Amino acid sequence: MADSAQRPMSTAAIILAAGHGTRMKSDRPKPLHVMCGRPMVLHVIHALETVKPERTMVVVGHGANRVTDEVRLAAPEWANVDFTEQARQRGTGDAAMVGLAGLDERDGMTHADLDDESTVIVMPGDTPLLRAETIARLVQEHEQSANAATLLIAEVDEPYGYGRVLRGKDGSVLRVVEERDASPAERAVREVNTSIYAFKRGLLGPALRRIKNTNAQSEYYLTDIVEVLTSVGHRVGACRADAAEVTGVNDRWQLALAERELRARTNRAWLLAGVTMLDPRQTFIDVTVHIGRDVTLFPGVILQGRTVIGDGCVIGPSARLVNTEVGANSTVEQTTAHDSVIGDECEVGPYAFLPEGTKVESGARTGAFYDGSQ
């Protein structure tokens, strides 16, 4: 018994990324809209990094082939990503069922160490600000409390439009009531459901099969699973997250707000790691970029893709580097570079343009100006 208690439970994840995202007004599938150099759904996958799931099942639908192809190429190996398709959009409950079926089918093929006591995380593919430590806390709370399910919840000042979390006297969650079905007293509740859950695997499938689609949309809602579980005596708990972290992205305005938050978070991390920014608000760094120590970034710097900046460099003002490697102690100002390599102790710019494949040897001084005519 002691060995069993000490052995960590296995974890799997289901990411719901089948929606059309009509409010984005785009031909690009919603999960693939890019923030800070990474599609939204990949930000969600990276939020699983601390728990490192045995399997991550991405449920695709609209633009299924495109989502599958792009995510497969960029997903980290530790996430063990696989895909299954929700052929008809019949609600989040149905999508979760499709995802669980995908996990069950592939367990026999991959011999993943998942059983009825394992934890299954279910999360939407449009919450790109999720932090890995938040998902880790959710899983820890779920497993330590031996809940049938644990909801990630948030407290918001303006809960309009959210499902309200209704608790019992012991603090457990009794049900989630949607805005349109809530009484005035229930609408006053500020604890809201984030649509992110941890489930005991052995109970998830039977509970999903009991969800009904007796609503105006004739869809199966995952939120209904809470009442299904509690009605037969299972305990459902809650774990609180910061409201800003779990906000979904449904249109371009929300995408811009989320990107601003993520860029601020990214810049702060680099500042604390020893990078100087004269004005972080005018410095744009993708999450895929790597920067050395004692680097100075002037306003107007844009670092994108797989760019790597060596120690002691001075970049900017007004420099855009895409998939470009800069050696140690180099200066790059008022320059655009794509897929290029700049050696150590170089001086590049001002007004330089480095097209794809350019290599600047160590110690070089460009001394040339680019006016678009060369």
C-alpha positions in Angstrom: 0.0 0.0 0.0 2.8 2.4 0.8 4.4 1.9 -2.6 1.1 2.5 -4.3 0.6 5.7 -2.4 4.1 7.0 -3.3 3.7 6.2 -7.0 2.5 9.2 -8.9 -0.7 8.7 -10.8 -0.6 8.7 -14.6 -2.1 11.6 -16.4 -3.7 12.1 -19.8 -5.1 15.3 -21.4 -7.9 16.0 -23.8 -7.8 19.4 -25.6 -11.0 20.5 -27.3 -9.9 22.3 -30.5 -12.7 21.4 -32.9 -14.6 24.7 -32.9 -15.0 26.9 -36.0 -14.3 30.2 -34.2 -16.6 32.3 -36.4 -16.0 35.4 -34.4 -12.4 35.4 -35.5 -13.7 36.1 -39.0 -10.9 34.2 -40.6 -10.2 31.3 -42.9 -7.5 30.1 -40.5 -8.8 27.6 -37.9 -9.2 29.2 -34.5 -6.7 27.0 -32.7 -4.0 28.1 -35.1 -4.2 31.8 -34.6 -0.7 32.9 -33.5 0.3 34.6 -30.2 3.9 35.5 -29.6 5.2 33.1 -32.2 3.1 30.1 -31.3 -0.4 29.0 -32.2 -3.0 29.2 -29.4 -3.5 25.5 -29.1 0.3 25.0 -28.7 0.3 27.4 -25.8 -2.4 25.2 -24.2 -0.3 22.1 -24.9 2.8 23.8 -23.3 0.7 24.4 -20.1 0.9 20.6 -19.6 4.7 20.7 -19.3 4.8 20.2 -15.5 2.4 17.2 -15.5 3.9 15.7 -18.7 0.9 13.6 -19.7 1.2 10.0 -20.9 -1.0 11.1 -23.8 -2.4 14.4 -25.1 -5.4 13.9 -27.3 -6.3 16.9 -29.4 -9.9 16.8 -30.6 -10.0 18.5 -34.0 -13.0 19.4 -36.3 -13.0 22.6 -38.4 -9.9 22.6 -40.5 -9.0 19.2 -39.0 -6.2 18.4 -41.4 -4.6 21.8 -41.2 -4.7 21.8 -37.4 -3.3 18.3 -37.2 -0.4 19.0 -39.6 0.7 22.2 -37.9 0.4 20.9 -34.4 2.1 17.7 -35.1 5.2 19.5 -36.5 5.5 21.9 -33.6 4.3 20.0 -30.5 6.9 19.1 -27.9 7.8 15.4 -27.7 7.1 15.2 -24.0 3.4 16.0 -24.7 2.8 12.7 -26.6 0.3 14.4 -28.9 -2.2 12.5 -30.9 -5.4 13.5 -32.7 -9.0 12.5 -33.1 -11.8 14.1 -35.1 -15.2 15.3 -33.9 -17.0 14.9 -37.2 -20.1 16.8 -36.1 -20.0 19.7 -33.7 -22.5 18.5 -31.0 -21.1 20.3 -28.0 -18.3 20.1 -25.5 -19.6 17.0 -23.8 -19.6 15.1 -27.1 -16.1 16.5 -27.9 -14.8 15.2 -24.6 -16.4 11.8 -25.4 -14.7 11.7 -28.7 -11.4 12.6 -27.0 -11.8 9.9 -24.4 -12.6 7.3 -27.1 -9.4 8.4 -28.8 -7.4 7.8 -25.6 -9.0 4.4 -25.2 -8.2 3.3 -28.7 -4.6 4.3 -28.5 -3.9 2.9 -25.1 -3.8 -0.6 -26.5 -1.5 0.5 -29.3 1.0 2.5 -27.2 0.8 0.6 -23.9 0.3 3.9 -22.0 0.2 3.4 -18.3 -3.3 4.7 -17.8 -6.0 3.0 -15.6 -9.3 3.9 -14.0 -7.5 5.8 -11.2 -5.6 7.9 -13.7 -6.3 11.6 -14.1 -7.7 13.0 -17.3 -7.4 16.7 -17.8 -10.0 18.2 -20.2 -9.3 21.8 -21.4 -10.3 24.1 -24.3 -7.8 24.9 -27.0 -8.4 28.7 -26.7 -6.9 29.6 -23.3 -3.4 30.5 -24.3 -2.5 32.3 -21.0 -2.7 29.2 -18.9 0.4 28.6 -16.8 2.0 25.2 -16.3 2.0 25.6 -12.6 -1.8 26.2 -12.6 -2.5 22.9 -14.3 0.0 21.2 -11.9 -2.0 22.7 -8.9 -5.2 21.5 -10.4 -3.9 17.9 -10.8 -2.4 17.9 -7.3 -5.6 19.2 -5.7 -7.6 16.6 -7.7 -5.5 13.6 -6.7 -4.9 14.6 -3.1 -8.6 15.2 -2.5 -9.6 11.9 -4.3 -12.3 13.8 -6.1 -14.3 12.3 -9.0 -13.7 15.6 -10.7 -12.1 18.9 -9.9 -13.0 22.2 -11.6 -10.6 25.0 -12.3 -12.6 28.1 -11.3 -12.0 31.8 -11.1 -13.6 34.7 -9.2 -14.5 37.6 -11.5 -16.1 41.0 -10.8 -18.3 40.8 -13.8 -19.5 37.2 -14.2 -22.0 37.9 -17.0 -22.0 35.1 -19.6 -20.1 32.6 -17.4 -21.4 29.4 -15.8 -21.7 30.0 -12.1 -20.2 27.5 -9.7 -22.7 26.5 -6.9 -21.2 24.9 -3.8 -22.5 22.8 -1.0 -22.0 23.5 2.7 -18.8 21.4 2.8 -17.3 23.5 0.0 -17.7 20.9 -2.7 -19.2 21.8 -6.1 -22.8 20.8 -6.6 -23.4 22.0 -10.1 -22.6 24.6 -12.7 -25.5 26.7 -13.8 -25.4 28.7 -17.1 -26.2 32.4 -17.2 -29.5 31.9 -19.0 -30.7 29.3 -16.5 -29.6 31.0 -13.3 -31.8 32.7 -10.8 -31.1 36.2 -9.6 -29.4 34.8 -6.5 -27.3 32.5 -8.6 -26.3 35.2 -11.0 -24.8 37.1 -8.1 -22.3 34.3 -7.6 -18.8 35.5 -8.7 -17.2 32.1 -8.9 -17.3 30.9 -12.5 -16.4 27.8 -14.4 -13.3 28.0 -16.7 -14.1 24.9 -18.7 -10.9 23.3 -17.4 -11.3 20.0 -15.4 -9.5 17.1 -13.9 -11.4 13.8 -13.9 -10.9 10.4 -12.4 -10.7 8.4 -15.6 -12.8 5.4 -14.5 -15.8 7.8 -13.8 -15.4 10.1 -16.8 -16.8 7.8 -19.5 -19.9 6.6 -17.6 -20.7 10.2 -16.6 -20.3 11.5 -20.2 -22.8 8.9 -21.4 -25.4 10.2 -19.0 -25.3 13.8 -20.3 -28.5 14.8 -22.1 -28.9 17.2 -25.0 -32.3 18.5 -23.9 -31.5 22.2 -24.5 -32.2 24.8 -27.1 -29.0 24.0 -29.1 -29.6 20.2 -28.8 -25.9 19.9 -27.7 -24.1 17.9 -25.0 -22.6 20.3 -22.5 -19.6 19.2 -20.5 -20.7 21.4 -17.6 -23.6 19.0 -17.1 -21.2 16.3 -16.0 -20.9 18.0 -12.5 -24.5 17.4 -11.6 -24.3 13.9 -13.1 -21.5 13.0 -10.8 -22.9 14.6 -7.7 -26.3 13.1 -8.2 -24.9 9.6 -7.6 -22.8 10.7 -4.6 -19.4 11.5 -6.1 -17.5 14.5 -4.8 -16.6 17.3 -7.1 -14.0 19.8 -5.9 -12.6 23.1 -7.1 -9.2 24.7 -7.6 -9.0 28.5 -8.0 -7.0 30.3 -10.8 -6.4 33.9 -11.6 -9.2 35.1 -13.8 -6.9 36.7 -16.4 -5.1 33.5 -16.9 -8.1 31.4 -17.9 -9.9 33.9 -20.2 -10.7 32.4 -23.5 -10.0 34.0 -26.9 -13.0 34.2 -29.2 -12.3 37.2 -31.4 -9.4 39.4 -32.6 -9.8 41.9 -29.8 -9.5 39.2 -27.2 -6.5 37.8 -29.1 -4.8 41.2 -29.0 -5.4 41.6 -25.3 -4.1 38.1 -24.6 -1.0 38.7 -26.7 -0.3 41.9 -24.8 -0.5 40.1 -21.5 1.7 37.2 -22.8 4.3 39.6 -24.2 4.5 41.4 -20.8 4.9 38.1 -19.1 7.6 37.1 -21.5 9.5 40.4 -21.2 9.4 40.3 -17.4 10.9 36.8 -17.5 13.8 38.0 -19.7 14.4 41.1 -17.5 14.7 38.9 -14.4 17.1 36.7 -16.3 19.5 39.5 -17.0 18.3 41.2 -20.1 18.1 45.1 -20.3 15.2 46.7 -22.1 15.0 50.4 -22.3 11.3 50.2 -22.8 9.6 46.8 -22.4 6.4 48.2 -23.9 8.2 48.7 -27.2 10.0 45.4 -27.2 8.4 42.3 -28.8 9.8 38.9 -28.1 8.3 35.6 -29.2 8.2 32.8 -26.7 10.4 30.7 -29.0 13.3 33.1 -28.8 16.4 32.6 -26.7 18.5 35.5 -25.3 21.8 35.4 -23.5 22.9 37.4 -20.5 23.8 41.1 -20.4 22.0 41.8 -23.7 20.5 45.3 -24.2 17.4 45.7 -26.3 16.5 49.2 -27.5 13.0 50.3 -28.3 11.5 48.9 -31.5 13.2 45.5 -31.3 11.2 42.6 -32.7 12.6 39.1 -32.1 10.7 36.3 -33.8 10.7 32.6 -34.4 13.9 30.6 -33.6 16.1 33.7 -33.1 19.0 33.3 -30.7 20.9 36.3 -29.2 24.3 35.7 -27.7 25.7 37.2 -24.5 26.6 40.8 -24.4 24.8 41.9 -27.6 23.2 45.3 -28.2 20.1 45.0 -30.5 18.2 48.0 -31.9 16.8 50.5 -32.0 14.3 49.4 -34.7 15.6 45.9 -35.5 13.5 42.9 -36.6 15.3 39.6 -36.5 13.4 36.4 -37.7 15.0 33.0 -37.2 18.3 34.7 -36.9 21.4 33.8 -34.8 23.5 36.6 -33.4 26.9 35.8 -31.9 28.2 37.2 -28.6 29.0 40.9 -28.2 27.6 42.0 -31.5 25.7 45.2 -32.2 22.7 45.1 -34.6 20.8 48.4 -35.2 18.0 49.4 -37.6 18.3 46.1 -39.3 15.9 43.5 -40.8 17.2 39.9 -41.0 15.6 36.7 -42.0 17.1 33.2 -41.4 20.6 34.6 -41.1 23.7 34.1 -39.0 25.7 37.0 -37.5 29.0 36.1 -36.0 30.6 37.2 -32.7 31.7 40.9 -32.2 30.0 42.1 -35.4 28.5 45.5 -36.1 25.5 45.3 -38.4 23.6 48.4 -39.6 22.2 50.9 -39.5 19.7 50.3 -42.3 21.0 46.8 -43.1 18.9 44.1 -44.7 20.0 40.4 -44.4 18.0 38.1 -46.6 17.5 34.4 -46.0 20.8 32.5 -45.9 23.0 35.5 -45.2 26.1 34.8 -43.0 28.1 37.7 -41.5 31.5 36.5 -40.4 32.7 37.2 -36.8 34.3 40.6 -36.4 32.7 42.0 -39.6 31.5 45.6 -39.9 28.8 45.9 -42.5 29.4 49.6 -43.2 26.7 49.4 -45.9 23.3 51.0 -46.0 20.3 49.3 -47.4 17.7 51.5 -49.1 15.6 48.9 -50.7 17.4 49.3 -54.1 20.2 46.8 -53.7 
